[in-house]
Amino acid sequence: MSIKKKGFNIAIDGLSGIGKSSIGCQVAKRLNFTFIDSGLFYRYIADRFYLDDTIQLNEIHLFKNEMIGYVVVGYDTTTKILPSARVKLILEADFETRVYRRAKQLNAKEFEAIRKVFSDLLKRDVDSFDLVLEAKKGATIINTSDLSIEQVVARILSRILWVRFSDYNMLHFIIFILFVFVYTLHTLFQNLTSIFGTG
């Protein structure tokens, strides 16, 4: 599936521990878009041009203005990095879910390791609270607390298709509805298969 068009980009924001990178990467693969983790990009820029602020700013400016067909995830993605993105999303999840996901990602099993994950996420939440609150004003919010990665990806693709077809005629709208229906059934079947097995 590819709907890559000039000027069409997707920005995904949210607090730490949501799974933005994993989800954004899957969305990019489904759409044949290029995936970028803005945190990694900024660290690359900082490492490469840390002695020259002018070059660093120019590089970031170039990055922002020449982007076509990208899925970008990270803090400030919807407000500063890609404020004109056609699709802007905020991913949410309750704190306990985010601690569990981050601990699982880091393979943290000991009490001290989990405590560190807890305190790190809490600090990040405090530091980025105002940024995420501002981002929510102009973006679609998806709560991922009780959803698998596949289910979140399905919701994001549905939102993308809705945005893309919103300006088109009724035929495109009907095609969109049918796609969402079929994709939802496919996702449900996969989840049931994983639970009960194929035998």
MDAnalysis code that builds the backbone (N, CA, C; Angstrom):
import MDAnalysis as mda
import numpy as np

u = mda.Universe.empty(597, n_residues=199, atom_resindex=np.repeat(np.arange(199), 3), trajectory=True)
u.add_TopologyAttr("name", ["N", "CA", "C"] * 199)
u.add_TopologyAttr("resid", np.arange(1, 200))
u.add_TopologyAttr("resname", ["MET", "SER", "ILE", "LYS", "LYS", "LYS", "GLY", "PHE", "ASN", "ILE", "ALA", "ILE", "ASP", "GLY", "LEU", "SER", "GLY", "ILE", "GLY", "LYS", "SER", "SER", "ILE", "GLY", "CYS", "GLN", "VAL", "ALA", "LYS", "ARG", "LEU", "ASN", "PHE", "THR", "PHE", "ILE", "ASP", "SER", "GLY", "LEU", "PHE", "TYR", "ARG", "TYR", "ILE", "ALA", "ASP", "ARG", "PHE", "TYR", "LEU", "ASP", "ASP", "THR", "ILE", "GLN", "LEU", "ASN", "GLU", "ILE", "HIS", "LEU", "PHE", "LYS", "ASN", "GLU", "MET", "ILE", "GLY", "TYR", "VAL", "VAL", "VAL", "GLY", "TYR", "ASP", "THR", "THR", "THR", "LYS", "ILE", "LEU", "PRO", "SER", "ALA", "ARG", "VAL", "LYS", "LEU", "ILE", "LEU", "GLU", "ALA", "ASP", "PHE", "GLU", "THR", "ARG", "VAL", "TYR", "ARG", "ARG", "ALA", "LYS", "GLN", "LEU", "ASN", "ALA", "LYS", "GLU", "PHE", "GLU", "ALA", "ILE", "ARG", "LYS", "VAL", "PHE", "SER", "ASP", "LEU", "LEU", "LYS", "ARG", "ASP", "VAL", "ASP", "SER", "PHE", "ASP", "LEU", "VAL", "LEU", "GLU", "ALA", "LYS", "LYS", "GLY", "ALA", "THR", "ILE", "ILE", "ASN", "THR", "SER", "ASP", "LEU", "SER", "ILE", "GLU", "GLN", "VAL", "VAL", "ALA", "ARG", "ILE", "LEU", "SER", "ARG", "ILE", "LEU", "TRP", "VAL", "ARG", "PHE", "SER", "ASP", "TYR", "ASN", "MET", "LEU", "HIS", "PHE", "ILE", "ILE", "PHE", "ILE", "LEU", "PHE", "VAL", "PHE", "VAL", "TYR", "THR", "LEU", "HIS", "THR", "LEU", "PHE", "GLN", "ASN", "LEU", "THR", "SER", "ILE", "PHE", "GLY", "THR", "GLY"])
u.atoms.positions = np.array([
    [0.849, -1.202, 0.000],
    [0.000, 0.000, 0.000],
    [0.881, 1.247, 0.000],
    [0.685, 2.120, -0.968],
    [1.474, 3.349, -1.022],
    [0.595, 4.506, -1.464],
    [0.545, 5.570, -0.633],
    [-0.203, 6.767, -1.000],
    [0.737, 7.964, -0.948],
    [1.979, 7.724, -1.333],
    [3.002, 8.754, -1.241],
    [2.742, 9.865, -2.253],
    [2.580, 11.092, -1.759],
    [2.342, 12.241, -2.614],
    [3.153, 13.418, -2.098],
    [3.442, 14.347, -3.000],
    [4.212, 15.522, -2.631],
    [3.525, 16.291, -1.510],
    [4.288, 16.633, -0.482],
    [3.754, 17.430, 0.612],
    [3.023, 16.647, 1.670],
    [2.942, 15.350, 1.542],
    [2.201, 14.541, 2.498],
    [3.152, 13.896, 3.499],
    [3.084, 14.346, 4.750],
    [3.924, 13.809, 5.813],
    [3.075, 13.497, 7.039],
    [3.602, 12.644, 7.900],
    [2.897, 12.221, 9.113],
    [3.784, 12.498, 10.313],
    [3.247, 13.192, 11.305],
    [3.986, 13.513, 12.530],
    [3.331, 12.809, 13.707],
    [4.137, 12.096, 14.498],
    [3.626, 11.350, 15.652],
    [4.355, 11.814, 16.906],
    [3.593, 12.318, 17.870],
    [4.128, 12.874, 19.109],
    [3.583, 12.081, 20.293],
    [4.080, 12.371, 21.486],
    [3.576, 11.709, 22.688],
    [4.653, 11.555, 23.742],
    [4.234, 11.162, 24.940],
    [5.159, 10.984, 26.049],
    [6.055, 9.756, 25.852],
    [7.084, 9.659, 26.672],
    [8.010, 8.524, 26.592],
    [7.318, 7.226, 27.002],
    [7.763, 6.132, 26.399],
    [7.248, 4.824, 26.777],
    [5.981, 4.424, 26.050],
    [5.517, 5.259, 25.136],
    [4.298, 4.960, 24.384],
    [4.559, 3.871, 23.348],
    [5.738, 3.898, 22.762],
    [6.050, 2.998, 21.648],
    [5.994, 3.716, 20.314],
    [6.265, 5.036, 20.331],
    [6.171, 5.850, 19.112],
    [7.055, 5.313, 17.985],
    [8.276, 4.955, 18.325],
    [9.216, 4.514, 17.285],
    [8.766, 3.210, 16.644],
    [8.369, 2.245, 17.460],
    [7.923, 0.950, 16.929],
    [6.689, 1.121, 16.051],
    [5.750, 1.924, 16.524],
    [4.507, 2.147, 15.778],
    [4.773, 2.951, 14.517],
    [5.556, 4.023, 14.639],
    [5.858, 4.854, 13.478],
    [6.585, 4.088, 12.386],
    [7.479, 3.215, 12.799],
    [8.227, 2.394, 11.836],
    [7.287, 1.475, 11.065],
    [6.321, 0.871, 11.753],
    [5.348, -0.011, 11.106],
    [4.463, 0.759, 10.132],
    [4.024, 1.949, 10.547],
    [3.194, 2.777, 9.672],
    [3.963, 3.142, 8.400],
    [5.225, 3.530, 8.567],
    [6.051, 3.896, 7.414],
    [6.195, 2.724, 6.441],
    [6.383, 1.530, 6.977],
    [6.520, 0.347, 6.128],
    [5.241, 0.083, 5.346],
    [4.089, 0.224, 6.013],
    [2.811, -0.030, 5.348],
    [2.552, 0.961, 4.213],
    [3.005, 2.192, 4.386],
    [2.738, 3.234, 3.402],
    [3.873, 3.434, 2.408],
    [4.973, 2.712, 2.616],
    [6.175, 2.892, 1.795],
    [6.719, 4.314, 1.947],
    [6.632, 4.838, 3.176],
    [7.195, 6.141, 3.514],
    [8.569, 5.921, 4.159],
    [9.312, 7.002, 4.331],
    [10.588, 6.950, 5.034],
    [10.354, 7.265, 6.509],
    [10.941, 6.471, 7.387],
    [10.768, 6.657, 8.832],
    [11.951, 7.404, 9.428],
    [11.654, 8.394, 10.289],
    [12.705, 9.143, 10.985],
    [12.323, 9.305, 12.450],
    [13.228, 8.940, 13.331],
    [13.096, 9.226, 14.759],
    [13.784, 10.569, 14.991],
    [13.014, 11.607, 15.313],
    [13.590, 12.953, 15.405],
    [14.631, 13.058, 16.507],
    [14.478, 12.260, 17.582],
    [15.465, 12.279, 18.651],
    [16.825, 11.829, 18.151],
    [16.836, 10.757, 17.360],
    [18.091, 10.271, 16.784],
    [18.650, 11.285, 15.789],
    [17.763, 11.926, 15.019],
    [18.205, 12.917, 14.037],
    [18.886, 14.096, 14.724],
    [18.256, 14.624, 15.773],
    [18.840, 15.769, 16.463],
    [20.163, 15.409, 17.136],
    [20.262, 14.178, 17.649],
    [21.531, 13.759, 18.251],
    [22.617, 13.657, 17.182],
    [22.225, 13.203, 15.989],
    [23.175, 13.134, 14.881],
    [23.666, 14.539, 14.515],
    [22.711, 15.466, 14.416],
    [23.064, 16.853, 14.088],
    [23.990, 17.433, 15.153],
    [23.640, 17.190, 16.436],
    [24.445, 17.736, 17.532],
    [25.860, 17.180, 17.510],
    [25.998, 15.881, 17.223],
    [27.321, 15.260, 17.182],
    [28.154, 15.781, 16.010],
    [27.455, 16.005, 14.895],
    [28.179, 16.382, 13.674],
    [28.551, 17.864, 13.647],
    [27.691, 18.720, 14.204],
    [27.901, 20.146, 14.078],
    [27.929, 20.874, 15.429],
    [28.364, 20.194, 16.470],
    [28.288, 20.789, 17.802],
    [29.169, 22.030, 17.960],
    [30.127, 22.243, 17.042],
    [30.986, 23.419, 17.125],
    [30.460, 24.606, 16.320],
    [29.389, 24.381, 15.549],
    [28.894, 25.440, 14.671],
    [27.372, 25.497, 14.717],
    [26.822, 26.386, 15.553],
    [25.377, 26.489, 15.712],
    [24.697, 26.906, 14.414],
    [25.359, 27.725, 13.610],
    [24.761, 28.196, 12.357],
    [24.537, 27.030, 11.398],
    [25.559, 26.184, 11.253],
    [25.433, 25.025, 10.370],
    [24.352, 24.088, 10.903],
    [24.302, 23.920, 12.207],
    [23.308, 23.031, 12.800],
    [21.900, 23.518, 12.475],
    [21.641, 24.807, 12.652],
    [20.323, 25.354, 12.390],
    [19.970, 25.262, 10.909],
    [20.937, 25.521, 10.042],
    [20.686, 25.422, 8.610],
    [20.359, 23.994, 8.200],
    [21.047, 23.044, 8.801],
    [20.821, 21.643, 8.472],
    [19.406, 21.224, 8.873],
    [18.977, 21.648, 10.069],
    [17.631, 21.317, 10.533],
    [16.591, 21.997, 9.651],
    [16.845, 23.244, 9.263],
    [15.925, 23.975, 8.398],
    [15.776, 23.263, 7.057],
    [16.881, 22.788, 6.503],
    [16.865, 22.066, 5.238],
    [16.062, 20.780, 5.385],
    [16.273, 20.097, 6.508],
    [15.567, 18.851, 6.792],
    [14.060, 19.075, 6.799],
    [13.619, 20.167, 7.424],
    [12.192, 20.437, 7.572],
    [11.538, 20.816, 6.246],
    [12.253, 21.515, 5.394],
    [11.631, 22.067, 4.202],
    [11.714, 21.162, 2.979],
    [12.515, 20.116, 3.026],
    [12.644, 19.242, 1.868],
    [12.009, 17.884, 2.096],
    [11.230, 17.748, 3.155],
    [10.651, 16.455, 3.477],
    [9.424, 16.153, 2.630],
    [9.401, 14.979, 2.052],
    [8.261, 14.504, 1.270],
    [8.094, 13.015, 1.544],
    [6.905, 12.589, 1.977],
    [6.652, 11.175, 2.204],
    [7.378, 10.607, 3.400],
    [7.263, 11.259, 4.563],
    [7.960, 10.819, 5.778],
    [6.980, 10.559, 6.922],
    [7.358, 9.619, 7.762],
    [6.729, 9.440, 9.078],
    [7.791, 9.821, 10.094],
    [7.529, 10.870, 10.876],
    [8.508, 11.359, 11.842],
    [7.908, 11.268, 13.246],
    [8.666, 10.691, 14.168],
    [8.188, 10.544, 15.542],
    [9.125, 11.269, 16.502],
    [8.558, 11.712, 17.645],
    [9.374, 12.338, 18.676],
    [8.718, 13.576, 19.259],
    [9.325, 14.090, 20.331],
    [8.840, 15.320, 20.951],
    [8.853, 16.470, 19.954],
    [7.849, 17.331, 20.027],
    [7.753, 18.544, 19.205],
    [7.550, 18.251, 17.724],
    [7.332, 17.000, 17.376],
    [7.182, 16.657, 15.961],
    [5.994, 17.376, 15.333],
    [4.874, 17.438, 16.072],
    [3.653, 18.033, 15.507],
    [3.629, 19.555, 15.613],
    [4.492, 20.128, 16.462],
    [4.445, 21.576, 16.693],
    [5.630, 22.341, 16.116],
    [6.819, 21.743, 16.117],
    [8.015, 22.466, 15.684],
    [8.725, 21.827, 14.497],
    [8.800, 20.509, 14.477],
    [9.537, 19.839, 13.401],
    [8.701, 19.778, 12.128],
    [7.437, 19.312, 12.254],
    [6.544, 19.221, 11.095],
    [5.172, 19.824, 11.424],
    [5.121, 21.101, 11.722],
    [3.838, 21.715, 12.096],
    [2.822, 21.716, 10.959],
    [3.291, 21.579, 9.717],
    [2.375, 21.572, 8.574],
    [2.096, 20.161, 8.063],
    [2.443, 19.135, 8.848],
    [2.191, 17.756, 8.433],
    [0.704, 17.550, 8.158],
    [0.394, 16.802, 7.114],
    [-1.007, 16.552, 6.750],
    [-1.722, 15.755, 7.836],
    [-0.996, 14.844, 8.471],
    [-1.563, 14.043, 9.561],
    [-0.700, 14.231, 10.805],
    [-1.320, 14.735, 11.884],
    [-0.607, 14.940, 13.149],
    [-1.307, 14.129, 14.240],
    [-0.516, 13.282, 14.919],
    [-1.076, 12.355, 15.900],
    [-0.363, 12.468, 17.240],
    [-1.139, 12.315, 18.315],
    [-0.588, 12.216, 19.664],
    [-0.958, 10.846, 20.211],
    [0.046, 10.055, 20.572],
    [-0.211, 8.734, 21.165],
    [-0.173, 8.855, 22.679],
    [-1.167, 8.261, 23.341],
    [-1.254, 8.286, 24.794],
    [-1.335, 6.870, 25.346],
    [-1.008, 6.735, 26.627],
    [-1.206, 5.483, 27.368],
    [-1.066, 5.832, 28.841],
    [-1.726, 5.064, 29.713],
    [-1.600, 5.353, 31.134],
    [-0.171, 5.064, 31.604],
    [0.202, 5.665, 32.724],
    [1.588, 5.608, 33.198],
    [2.054, 4.177, 33.444],
    [1.203, 3.351, 34.065],
    [1.583, 1.968, 34.356],
    [1.893, 1.193, 33.077],
    [1.082, 1.412, 32.056],
    [1.312, 0.740, 30.769],
    [2.634, 1.159, 30.158],
    [2.953, 2.448, 30.253],
    [4.197, 2.942, 29.679],
    [5.417, 2.419, 30.431],
    [5.297, 2.298, 31.760],
    [6.398, 1.721, 32.548],
    [6.622, 0.273, 32.128],
    [5.527, -0.470, 31.978],
    [5.627, -1.877, 31.570],
    [6.282, -2.009, 30.192],
    [5.850, -1.182, 29.254],
    [6.392, -1.257, 27.897],
    [7.871, -0.906, 27.860],
    [8.259, 0.153, 28.585],
    [9.659, 0.546, 28.582],
    [10.517, -0.508, 29.283],
    [10.031, -1.064, 30.386],
    [10.775, -2.112, 31.096],
    [10.953, -3.334, 30.205],
    [9.910, -3.675, 29.471],
    [9.991, -4.817, 28.552],
    [10.974, -4.533, 27.432],
    [10.937, -3.316, 26.904],
    [11.858, -2.920, 25.838],
    [13.305, -3.021, 26.286],
    [13.571, -2.623, 27.533],
    [14.934, -2.635, 28.072],
    [15.290, -3.952, 28.739],
    [14.318, -4.884, 28.729],
    [14.510, -6.182, 29.391],
    [14.857, -6.000, 30.870],
    [14.192, -5.020, 31.492],
    [14.422, -4.726, 32.910],
    [13.542, -5.633, 33.768],
    [14.163, -6.488, 34.547],
    [13.420, -7.448, 35.364],
    [13.676, -7.267, 36.857],
    [14.852, -6.792, 37.202],
    [15.174, -6.575, 38.603],
    [14.467, -5.335, 39.137],
    [14.218, -5.315, 40.436],
    [13.491, -4.208, 41.058],
    [14.175, -2.872, 40.799],
    [15.500, -2.821, 40.955],
    [16.226, -1.566, 40.794],
    [16.120, -1.042, 39.363],
    [16.166, -1.956, 38.385],
    [16.067, -1.561, 36.977],
    [14.678, -1.011, 36.671],
    [13.657, -1.660, 37.212],
    [12.285, -1.194, 36.999],
    [12.066, 0.137, 37.709],
    [12.645, 0.282, 38.901],
    [12.528, 1.552, 39.631],
    [13.145, 2.688, 38.824],
    [14.259, 2.398, 38.169],
    [14.922, 3.409, 37.352],
    [14.049, 3.793, 36.157],
    [13.409, 2.801, 35.537],
    [12.488, 3.078, 34.438],
    [11.352, 3.975, 34.920],
    [10.816, 3.644, 36.105],
    [9.713, 4.412, 36.693],
    [10.109, 5.874, 36.900],
    [11.254, 6.091, 37.547],
    [11.691, 7.450, 37.865],
    [12.068, 8.225, 36.608],
    [12.643, 7.530, 35.625],
    [13.034, 8.183, 34.379],
    [11.806, 8.672, 33.614],
    [10.777, 7.825, 33.520],
    [9.557, 8.218, 32.822],
    [8.844, 9.349, 33.553],
    [8.854, 9.288, 34.877],
    [8.205, 10.332, 35.665],
    [8.873, 11.682, 35.416],
    [10.198, 11.685, 35.393],
    [10.939, 12.929, 35.135],
    [10.663, 13.445, 33.720],
    [10.658, 12.535, 32.753],
    [10.393, 12.933, 31.376],
    [8.981, 13.506, 31.230],
    [8.026, 12.915, 31.960],
    [6.649, 13.419, 31.907],
    [6.572, 14.854, 32.412],
    [7.263, 15.107, 33.517],
    [7.254, 16.454, 34.090],
    [7.908, 17.443, 33.124],
    [9.030, 17.037, 32.541],
    [9.778, 17.933, 31.647],
    [9.022, 18.248, 30.360],
    [8.242, 17.282, 29.882],
    [7.601, 17.447, 28.570],
    [6.096, 17.677, 28.656],
    [5.560, 17.837, 29.851],
    [4.114, 17.967, 30.028],
    [3.545, 19.118, 29.202],
    [4.139, 20.298, 29.320],
    [3.625, 21.470, 28.606],
    [3.741, 21.305, 27.094],
    [4.815, 20.657, 26.635],
    [5.014, 20.460, 25.197],
    [3.926, 19.568, 24.615],
    [3.651, 18.469, 25.309],
    [2.627, 17.541, 24.829],
    [1.243, 18.167, 24.919],
    [0.999, 18.938, 25.984],
    [-0.289, 19.619, 26.138],
    [-0.531, 20.570, 24.976],
    [0.499, 21.293, 24.568],
    [0.391, 22.206, 23.430],
    [0.155, 21.437, 22.135],
    [0.839, 20.306, 21.994],
    [0.721, 19.507, 20.770],
    [-0.689, 18.951, 20.599],
    [-1.360, 18.669, 21.703],
    [-2.703, 18.081, 21.638],
    [-3.724, 19.008, 21.010],
    [-3.452, 20.300, 20.997],
    [-4.422, 21.275, 20.503],
    [-4.693, 21.137, 19.008],
    [-3.710, 20.639, 18.268],
    [-3.898, 20.556, 16.819],
    [-3.690, 19.180, 16.239],
    [-3.848, 18.135, 17.068],
    [-3.571, 16.783, 16.589],
    [-4.680, 15.818, 17.005],
    [-4.710, 14.678, 16.332],
    [-5.636, 13.604, 16.690],
    [-5.006, 12.765, 17.790],
    [-5.765, 12.498, 18.861],
    [-5.247, 11.753, 20.015],
    [-5.707, 10.303, 19.938],
    [-4.756, 9.380, 20.102],
    [-5.071, 7.947, 20.111],
    [-4.560, 7.351, 21.421],
    [-5.472, 6.822, 22.227],
    [-5.079, 6.160, 23.475],
    [-4.721, 4.709, 23.178],
    [-3.483, 4.337, 23.481],
    [-2.976, 3.004, 23.120],
    [-2.922, 2.036, 24.303],
    [-3.460, 2.443, 25.453],
    [-3.300, 1.659, 26.680],
    [-3.707, 0.199, 26.516],
    [-4.847, -0.048, 25.859],
    [-5.375, -1.409, 25.729],
    [-5.258, -1.945, 24.312],
    [-4.359, -1.358, 23.536],
    [-4.216, -1.758, 22.143],
    [-2.849, -2.376, 21.875],
    [-2.831, -3.351, 20.967],
    [-1.564, -3.916, 20.508],
    [-0.963, -2.966, 19.473],
    [0.303, -3.191, 19.121],
    [0.939, -2.365, 18.099],
    [0.159, -2.444, 16.793],
    [-0.272, -3.643, 16.440],
    [-1.018, -3.839, 15.196],
    [-2.335, -3.059, 15.213],
    [-2.999, -3.031, 16.360],
    [-4.257, -2.295, 16.463],
    [-4.037, -0.790, 16.369],
    [-2.957, -0.308, 16.972],
    [-2.644, 1.118, 16.882],
    [-2.325, 1.498, 15.443],
    [-1.534, 0.665, 14.774],
    [-1.196, 0.918, 13.371],
    [-2.462, 0.972, 12.523],
    [-3.411, 0.055, 12.791],
    [-4.672, 0.028, 12.044],
    [-5.445, 1.324, 12.229],
    [-5.476, 1.835, 13.445],
    [-6.189, 3.096, 13.708],
    [-5.515, 4.279, 13.015],
    [-4.193, 4.260, 13.025],
    [-3.462, 5.348, 12.366],
    [-3.710, 5.316, 10.859],
    [-3.670, 4.125, 10.266],
    [-3.925, 4.013, 8.827],
    [-5.339, 4.458, 8.488],
    [-6.287, 4.140, 9.361],
    [-7.664, 4.585, 9.139],
    [-7.753, 6.100, 9.162],
    [-7.047, 6.711, 10.112],
    [-7.047, 8.172, 10.207],
    [-6.397, 8.794, 8.970],
    [-5.307, 8.199, 8.521],
    [-4.610, 8.718, 7.340],
    [-5.515, 8.659, 6.113],
    [-6.190, 7.528, 5.944],
    [-7.077, 7.385, 4.799],
    [-8.246, 8.359, 4.879],
    [-8.766, 8.563, 6.080],
    [-9.848, 9.526, 6.255],
    [-9.407, 10.925, 5.824],
    [-8.212, 11.312, 6.249],
    [-7.693, 12.634, 5.890],
    [-7.476, 12.738, 4.383],
    [-6.920, 11.695, 3.789],
    [-6.610, 11.731, 2.357],
    [-7.871, 11.764, 1.499],
    [-8.923, 11.059, 1.949],
    [-10.135, 10.976, 1.154],
    [-11.173, 12.036, 1.522],
    [-10.913, 12.805, 2.553],
    [-11.911, 13.756, 3.049],
    [-12.281, 14.821, 2.027],
    [-11.376, 15.110, 1.099],
    [-11.646, 16.143, 0.096],
    [-12.111, 15.567, -1.245],
    [-12.273, 14.237, -1.281],
    [-12.627, 13.610, -2.540],
    [-14.131, 13.317, -2.612],
    [-14.563, 12.652, -3.681],
    [-15.995, 12.415, -3.874],
    [-16.494, 11.188, -3.124],
    [-17.782, 10.906, -3.245],
    [-18.426, 9.835, -2.493],
    [-17.851, 8.463, -2.824],
    [-17.431, 8.248, -4.052],
    [-16.855, 6.961, -4.428],
    [-15.614, 6.671, -3.609],
    [-14.747, 7.658, -3.461],
    [-13.551, 7.479, -2.657],
    [-13.922, 7.220, -1.191],
    [-14.966, 7.888, -0.724],
    [-15.398, 7.694, 0.653],
    [-15.864, 6.254, 0.875],
    [-16.614, 5.713, -0.085],
    [-17.091, 4.332, 0.025],
    [-15.916, 3.364, 0.014],
    [-14.929, 3.634, -0.845],
    [-13.728, 2.789, -0.887],
    [-13.006, 2.824, 0.454],
    [-12.939, 4.004, 1.040],
    [-12.309, 4.156, 2.346],
    [-13.017, 3.314, 3.403],
    [-14.352, 3.380, 3.448],
    [-15.132, 2.624, 4.422],
    [-14.900, 1.127, 4.244],
    [-14.898, 0.671, 3.004],
    [-14.663, -0.751, 2.733],
    [-13.269, -1.178, 3.172],
    [-12.271, -0.324, 2.917],
    [-10.912, -0.653, 3.321],
    [-10.809, -0.791, 4.836],
    [-11.400, 0.177, 5.561],
    [-11.361, 0.127, 7.024],
    [-12.019, -1.137, 7.532],
    [-13.161, -1.508, 6.934],
    [-13.892, -2.709, 7.344],
    [-13.047, -3.962, 7.143],
    [-12.457, -4.081, 5.950],
    [-11.642, -5.259, 5.640],
    [-10.390, -5.306, 6.510],
    [-9.748, -4.165, 6.700],
    [-8.522, -4.126, 7.494],
    [-8.812, -4.460, 8.952],
    [-9.949, -3.979, 9.467],
    [-10.335, -4.282, 10.847],
    [-10.592, -5.773, 11.028],
    [-11.290, -6.384, 10.061],
    [-11.525, -7.825, 10.117],
    [-10.210, -8.593, 10.061],
    [-9.307, -8.151, 9.206],
    [-7.999, -8.807, 9.077],
    [-7.227, -8.747, 10.395],
    [-7.227, -7.565, 11.028],
    [-6.532, -7.393, 12.305],
    [-7.156, -8.256, 13.386],
    [-8.502, -8.299, 13.427],
    [-9.209, -9.120, 14.415],
    [-8.886, -10.589, 14.220],
    [-8.849, -11.040, 12.970],
    [-8.532, -12.434, 12.672],
    [-7.126, -12.785, 13.125],
    [-6.173, -11.880, 12.880],
    [-4.796, -12.123, 13.312],
    [-4.696, -12.234, 14.827],
    [-5.406, -11.366, 15.535],
    [-5.379, -11.393, 16.996],
    [-5.998, -12.678, 17.537],
    [-7.125, -13.104, 16.932],
    [-7.777, -14.338, 17.372],
    [-6.904, -15.551, 17.083],
    [-6.227, -15.508, 15.935],
    [-5.325, -16.611, 15.565],
    [-4.166, -16.721, 16.563],
    [-3.639, -15.588, 16.968],
    [-2.519, -15.595, 17.914],
    [-2.953, -16.089, 19.287],
    [-4.234, -15.878, 19.627],
    [-4.738, -16.307, 20.936],
    [-5.106, -17.786, 20.952],
    [-5.838, -18.227, 19.942],
    [-6.382, -19.591, 19.938],
    [-5.598, -20.554, 19.060],
    [-4.677, -20.021, 18.243],
    [-3.915, -20.890, 17.363],
    [-4.696, -21.203, 16.111],
    [-4.025, -21.806, 15.159],
    [-4.658, -22.125, 13.873],
    [-5.239, -23.518, 13.839],
    [-4.900, -24.350, 14.808],
    [-5.385, -25.727, 14.799],
    [-6.685, -25.857, 15.486],
])
